[in-house]
Amino acid sequence: MGVLFILIYLGIIFAVIEINTLLFTYTGLDKHIARFQVISMMTGTGFTTGESELIIDHPIRRKLGAFLILFGAFSLAVIISAISNLLADEFYTKNISVVGAALIMIIFILKTPYVKKHLAGKLEHEMEEHYDFRDLPIRDALLTDKGDHILDYFIDSSSDYIGEELRDIIEEEEDILVLYIQRGDLKIRKERLVTELQEGDHIILYGDEKAIEKKFGPFDDRQK
């Protein structure tokens, strides 16, 4: 019975992983990224990637992440305790089986088109109603359309733009907005369009992806 208990509890862990993966995807996260981050948080491995910022910077995902971290710590204790008591007479196998069956049912419910559409809309509404615009990650605040893009354009020694001003580089009809120029520790906002560019400047651009790429070249060549 002890081995059966452990197997059932492992099934519950996998069910929790799947449920939270689905919830993360309903907040707009890619499924493969969501599953990896869910497993990372639950196991407490602390695996750090740039993708983890997608969790930290999102208030709803942070709440789900906190649950996963706590559940993972609790689950580890349960499994260790169960293994150490394999020879004990009493195991709550029947009770844990009910929990496992309930979680599997939740997974199937979450995968239904109606529930998926409802939860995705509700989570988006939750973000709009209960969180300040400043709390939103860049992706949710600015990258709302497929063609939206933000680029950190670096001015190196070979750049043709050294000594020029951005008002002469970007035309008014182009869908490109200069957010600011980062020059060392100095952030230039007010005079960003009339400041002569220098080697080492970072220009933070926002706008249409194709328009930015056409004006400043392929992103891989200039984004630092």
C-alpha positions in Angstrom: 0.0 0.0 0.0 2.9 2.3 0.7 4.3 2.0 -2.8 0.8 2.6 -4.2 0.4 5.8 -2.0 3.7 7.2 -3.4 2.7 6.4 -7.0 -0.7 8.1 -6.5 1.0 11.2 -4.9 3.4 11.4 -7.8 0.4 11.4 -10.1 -1.0 14.3 -8.1 2.2 16.2 -8.5 2.1 15.7 -12.3 -1.5 16.8 -12.3 -0.6 20.0 -10.4 2.1 20.7 -12.9 -0.3 20.3 -15.8 -3.0 22.4 -14.2 -0.6 25.3 -13.5 0.9 25.0 -17.0 -2.6 25.5 -18.4 -3.2 28.5 -16.1 0.1 30.1 -17.1 -0.8 29.6 -20.8 -4.1 31.4 -20.2 -2.1 34.4 -19.0 -0.4 34.5 -22.4 2.7 32.5 -21.7 4.0 30.0 -24.3 3.2 26.4 -23.2 6.7 25.1 -23.4 8.1 28.0 -21.4 5.2 27.6 -18.9 5.8 23.9 -18.3 9.6 24.4 -17.8 9.1 27.3 -15.3 6.4 25.3 -13.4 8.7 22.4 -12.9 11.6 24.7 -12.0 9.5 26.4 -9.3 7.9 23.2 -7.9 11.2 21.4 -7.6 13.0 24.4 -6.1 15.9 24.1 -8.5 16.1 27.8 -8.9 16.9 27.4 -12.6 17.6 31.0 -13.8 16.9 32.0 -17.4 15.7 35.2 -19.1 12.3 33.4 -19.3 11.9 33.5 -15.5 11.4 37.3 -15.8 8.2 36.5 -17.6 7.0 35.0 -14.3 8.5 37.6 -11.9 7.3 40.6 -13.8 3.7 39.4 -14.0 1.5 39.8 -10.8 -0.8 36.9 -11.5 2.0 34.5 -12.5 3.8 35.5 -9.3 0.9 34.3 -7.2 0.8 30.9 -9.1 4.5 30.7 -8.7 4.3 31.2 -4.9 1.8 28.3 -4.7 4.1 26.0 -6.7 7.1 26.8 -4.5 5.2 26.0 -1.3 3.5 22.9 -2.8 6.8 21.6 -4.0 8.4 21.9 -0.5 5.3 20.2 1.0 5.4 17.4 -1.6 9.1 16.7 -0.9 8.3 16.3 2.8 5.3 14.0 2.1 7.3 11.7 -0.3 10.2 11.5 2.1 7.8 10.6 5.0 6.0 8.1 2.9 9.2 6.3 1.8 10.4 6.2 5.4 7.2 4.6 6.4 6.9 2.0 3.7 6.6 -0.8 6.3 3.9 1.0 8.3 0.4 -0.6 8.5 -1.7 2.5 7.7 -1.6 4.6 4.5 -4.3 6.9 3.4 -4.3 5.5 -0.1 -8.0 5.7 -0.6 -8.2 9.4 0.4 -5.2 10.3 -1.7 -6.8 8.5 -4.7 -9.9 10.7 -4.4 -7.6 13.8 -4.5 -5.8 12.5 -7.5 -9.0 11.7 -9.4 -10.3 15.2 -8.6 -7.2 16.8 -10.0 -7.3 14.8 -13.2 -10.9 15.9 -13.6 -9.8 19.5 -13.2 -7.3 19.1 -16.0 -9.9 17.9 -18.4 -12.2 20.7 -17.4 -9.5 23.3 -17.9 -8.8 22.0 -21.4 -12.4 22.5 -22.6 -12.7 25.4 -25.1 -15.3 27.2 -23.0 -13.3 27.2 -19.8 -10.1 28.1 -21.7 -11.8 31.1 -23.3 -13.5 32.1 -20.1 -10.3 31.9 -17.9 -8.1 33.7 -20.5 -10.7 36.5 -20.6 -11.0 36.7 -16.9 -7.3 36.7 -16.2 -6.9 39.5 -18.8 -9.7 41.4 -17.2 -8.1 40.9 -13.7 -4.9 42.5 -15.0 -6.8 45.5 -16.4 -9.0 46.0 -13.3 -6.7 45.3 -10.3 -3.2 46.2 -11.4 -1.7 49.5 -12.1 -0.3 50.0 -15.6 3.1 50.4 -14.1 2.9 46.9 -12.7 2.5 45.2 -16.1 5.4 43.6 -17.8 6.6 45.2 -21.0 5.0 42.5 -23.1 1.5 43.1 -21.7 1.9 46.9 -21.5 3.4 47.8 -24.9 3.7 44.7 -27.1 -0.1 44.4 -27.6 -0.1 43.9 -31.4 1.8 41.3 -33.4 4.0 43.9 -35.1 5.0 45.8 -31.9 8.7 45.7 -31.0 11.1 47.3 -28.6 14.8 47.5 -29.6 17.9 48.6 -27.7 20.0 50.0 -30.6 23.7 50.3 -29.8 25.8 53.0 -31.5 29.3 51.5 -32.0 32.4 53.0 -33.7 31.3 51.9 -37.2 27.8 53.5 -37.0 26.8 56.0 -39.7 24.6 57.8 -37.1 27.5 59.2 -35.0 27.1 63.0 -34.8 23.6 63.0 -36.1 20.3 63.8 -34.4 17.4 61.4 -34.3 15.0 64.0 -35.7 17.0 63.9 -38.9 17.1 60.1 -38.9 13.5 59.2 -38.2 10.8 60.7 -40.3 7.5 61.8 -38.8 5.4 59.3 -40.9 7.5 56.4 -39.8 5.9 54.2 -37.0 9.0 54.5 -34.8 9.1 56.1 -31.4 12.3 57.0 -29.5 11.7 56.3 -25.8 15.1 57.6 -24.6 18.8 57.6 -25.1 21.0 55.9 -22.5 24.4 57.4 -22.3 26.4 55.8 -19.5 24.4 56.6 -16.4 22.6 59.5 -18.1 19.1 58.9 -19.5 18.2 61.5 -22.1 14.4 61.9 -22.6 13.5 65.5 -23.1 16.2 66.3 -25.6 16.4 62.8 -27.2 15.5 63.9 -30.7 17.9 66.9 -30.8 20.9 65.3 -29.1 23.9 64.4 -31.3 24.5 60.7 -31.1 27.8 59.5 -29.7 29.7 56.2 -29.8 28.4 54.0 -26.9 24.9 55.4 -26.9 21.9 53.0 -26.5 18.7 54.2 -28.3 15.6 52.6 -26.9 13.1 52.3 -29.8 9.5 51.3 -29.8 7.2 50.8 -32.8 6.5 48.6 -35.8 8.9 45.8 -36.1 9.3 46.0 -39.9 9.7 49.8 -39.8 12.4 49.6 -37.1 14.3 46.8 -39.0 14.1 48.7 -42.3 15.5 51.9 -40.7 18.1 50.4 -38.3 18.9 47.0 -39.9 18.5 43.4 -38.7 17.9 43.2 -34.9 20.7 40.6 -34.3 23.3 43.0 -35.7 22.5 45.9 -33.4 20.6 44.7 -30.4 23.0 44.5 -27.4 
